Amino acid sequence: MSNQYEVLGKAPGSEELKKLSPNDNHITIKKISAGYGKMEILHNLDLFVSKAQSLCLIGPNGAGKSTILHSIYGFTNIFSGSIEINGKDITKLTPAEKLKSVGIAYILQDNSVFPDMTVEENLLMGGFIKDKTEESYEEAEKIFQKYERLRNRRNQPAKVLSGGERRLLEISRALVMKPSVLLVDEPSIGLEPRYIDMVFDILGDLQKNEKKTIIMVEQNAKKGLEFADIGYVLVSGQIAIAGKGDDLLSNPDVGRLFLGG
């Protein structure tokens, strides 16, 4: 760890992390080392998230936050350790297998809507690996019933959407596969403040009312920790601090390093 972060003290062990997620463990990472090519970014990392719990990952650039999401989803080389969903080892499954068999959806940080396709066509793309296309249509209808902003523009090209509506479409497209786990990379990036609140309200609704388990990476550490049940601070591919979101918000080290305090 670089000198700037050495004050963060002793890293939490797996028992400490388990105490933050004591119920019905949904996602378990055990001693994972992972990266890209031959480069290892995560070192011997543990992670525990209960069903319908939200975890926010914060830390400096290059700490490995997005690499955790990529590893769960299947975008990295995993050198050692394991990833389990509901006790099932998914370490070696492909992203498509993970989406289909254990319900992991990944919401990318960059603008990933298809601008010239209609809002409805974009939504239906979320179910492209479903065996039954009628299920995708049913899920899309539920989404249109729920979100008037998308319903009103259903037959218009996605390029007419505002930044916040595009993010809503990206989240909704992931929901067409009825996932139980949402991996969300930088939900607030590039959005005006009013849309940031809207996106976090939507994620909160999905967690509380639809019992989705959410792991997010968020540069706006204050916003992410206010939202999430628990937070992990990552430094150099390892967990330096972990705690309830509120506790991390009031932690002076976290405040000084990540909250501009």
N, C-alpha and C positions, 0 to 999 in steps of 0.2 A: 504494500500500500504506500502511496506517496505520502510525504511528510505532512502535507496539508490535512490528510485524513487520519493520521496516526492517533489523534486524540480520541477517536471514536471508541477506543477501548477494546475489550475482549469480544470477539465475534460470538453470536449466540449459537449454542449447540442444537442438535436436532430435538432434544427434549424440550428446550425452551420454545422452539418453533412450534412443536406439537401443542403446547399449552395455548397458543393463540388460535388454534383450529381444533378444538377438542371434540367436536361432533363429527360423526359420519364423514370420514375423510373421502373427499371426492377426487382430488388430485394429489398424488404423492410423488415427489422426486427424491430419489435416494442416491446420494454420493455421485452426482452426475458430473462428468468432465466432457465438455463438448465444444465444438468450434467449427471452423470452415477450412476445408483442405486438411493440412496437417497442423494448422494453428489452433491451439487450445485457448478458448476465451473464458469458459466457465471451469472452475476448479473445485471438484469434490463438493458440489452444492446440494443442499437439501431444501425441500420446499413442501409445505403442507397447506392445503386449502380445503375447508369443509364445503359440503353441498350448500349452494345458495349463499356463499360467502364471497366477499370481494376483496381482492389483494391488489394494492398499488405498488409497483416497483419504481423506486426513484434512485438517483445517483448521477455522478458526472458522466459526460459523454464517454463512450468506449468502455463503460463498466460492465457491460454484458446484459443489460436489461432486455433489449429486443432479442438477444440470443436465447434468453430463457423462453420467450414466446416461440421463436423459431424451432427450438429443440422440442418443445411439447408438440408442435405442429408437424415436425418432420423435415425441417429445412436445413438441419445441421448434421455434421458427423458427430456421433456420440461415441466417445472413446471408452468410457466405462460408466457404470451406474445404471439406474433404471428409472422409467417413468410409468406410473400406474394410474389408471382411471377406475374408480370403484374396485380396486384390488386386482384389476386385469392389467398385465404387463403389455404396454403398447409401444415400447421403446423402438421396435423395428418396423412398425406399420408405416405405410406411406400416408401422406396427407389425405388422399382420397379415402383410404381405408379408415383413417381416424374419423373423418367427417361422417362416413356412412355407418361405421360399426359402433363407435362410442360417442359420437355427437360433439366433436370439437370443431368450432368455426373460428376462423382468423379474420379479423377486420383490419385491413392494411392502413398504414398511416397516410399513404399518398392517394391522390384522387384516382379512384379505380373504377368510376362509372364509365359506361360507354356513351359518349355524348350524343351520338346521332341515333341511338336506339331509344325507343320510348321508355318512360318510367316503368311501365308494365313489363316490357321485354327485358329490361335490366333486372327486375325482380325475379323473373322466371329463370334467368341465367344462374341464379343461386341454387336451383334444383337440377342442374344439368346432369348430375350423376345419379339422380333418383331413377329407380327402375320404372316407376309409374309416374308419367307426366301429370296425370290428373291430380296427384297429391300436391305437386308444385302449384297448380292453379288454385287448389283449395287454400293452401297456405298464403298465397298472394292475396286472395280475397280477404282473408282474415286481417292481413296487414293493411289493406285499403280501408277496411272497416275501422281499424284502430287509428290510423293516421290520416286525418283529413288533408293535410298538406300534400301528401302523395296522391291521395284519391283525386283531388282536384286537377292534378296534372298527369293523370294516368296515361293518357294517349299523346302526351307532348314529348318531344325529344328531351333527354335528360339534361342537355346543355342549358335549358331555360331555368334550371333550379338554382337557388341561392346556395352559398357554401354550406349553410346549416342543413338545408334540405338534401344536398348531395350526401352529406355525412349520414343523415337519417336513412337515405336510400341504401348506402353501403351497409349500415347496420341491419336494415330490413332484409336486404338480399341474403345476408348470412342466416337470417331467421327462417328462410324458406325450407332449409334442411332440418328444422326443429332441433337445433343443437342443445346440449345441456351445459356446454362450456363455451364461453366467449373469450377469445384472446383479443384484446383491443390495444392497438398500437397508436399512441398519441391521439386520443379522441379530440383534443381541443386544438390541434395544430392548424394554424392558418385561419381560425374562425374568429368572427367578431364576438365580443363578450356575451351578447344576448343569445347567440347560437350555442356558445359553450354551455350556458346554463341549460338550454333546451336538450343538448346531447346528454348531459349528465342526468337530467330528469328522466330521459328515456332509458338510460342504462339502469338507473335506480328502480324504475318501474319493472324492467326485465328481471332484475335481481329479486325484488320483493314479491312481485305478483306472479311472475312466471318461474320463479325459483332457479334462475340461471346462475351458474358459478362464473364469476368474472375475474380474470387476471388482466390488469392493464399496466402499460408503461405510459407515464405522463410527465412531460417536461415541466408543466405547471404543477410543481410538487404540492403547493398549498391546496389547489383545487382537487388534485388526486387524493390527497390524504383526508381532506374534508369528506370526500365521497366514500372512500373505502373503509371497510371494517378493520383491515390490518394493512400494515405497510412494511416492506423490506427496503433497507438502504443498501444498495450494491456498490462495492468499490473493488476494482480490479478482479472481476469475475467471482467474487465471494460476498457473502452477506455480512455486512459490518454491524448493522443494527436492525432489530425487528421489534415491532410493537403494534398496539392498537393505533389506528389512524390518528385519533385524538391525542394519544400519548406522544406520538412522533411530532405532531404539530407543536406541542409545548416543550419538546426536548431542545435545550439551548444549542447543542451541537448541530442538530438537524437544521434548526433555524438559521444559525450562522452560515452554514455551508450551502443550504439548498433553498431556504425560504427568503433570502435577502434580509435576514434579521441581524 
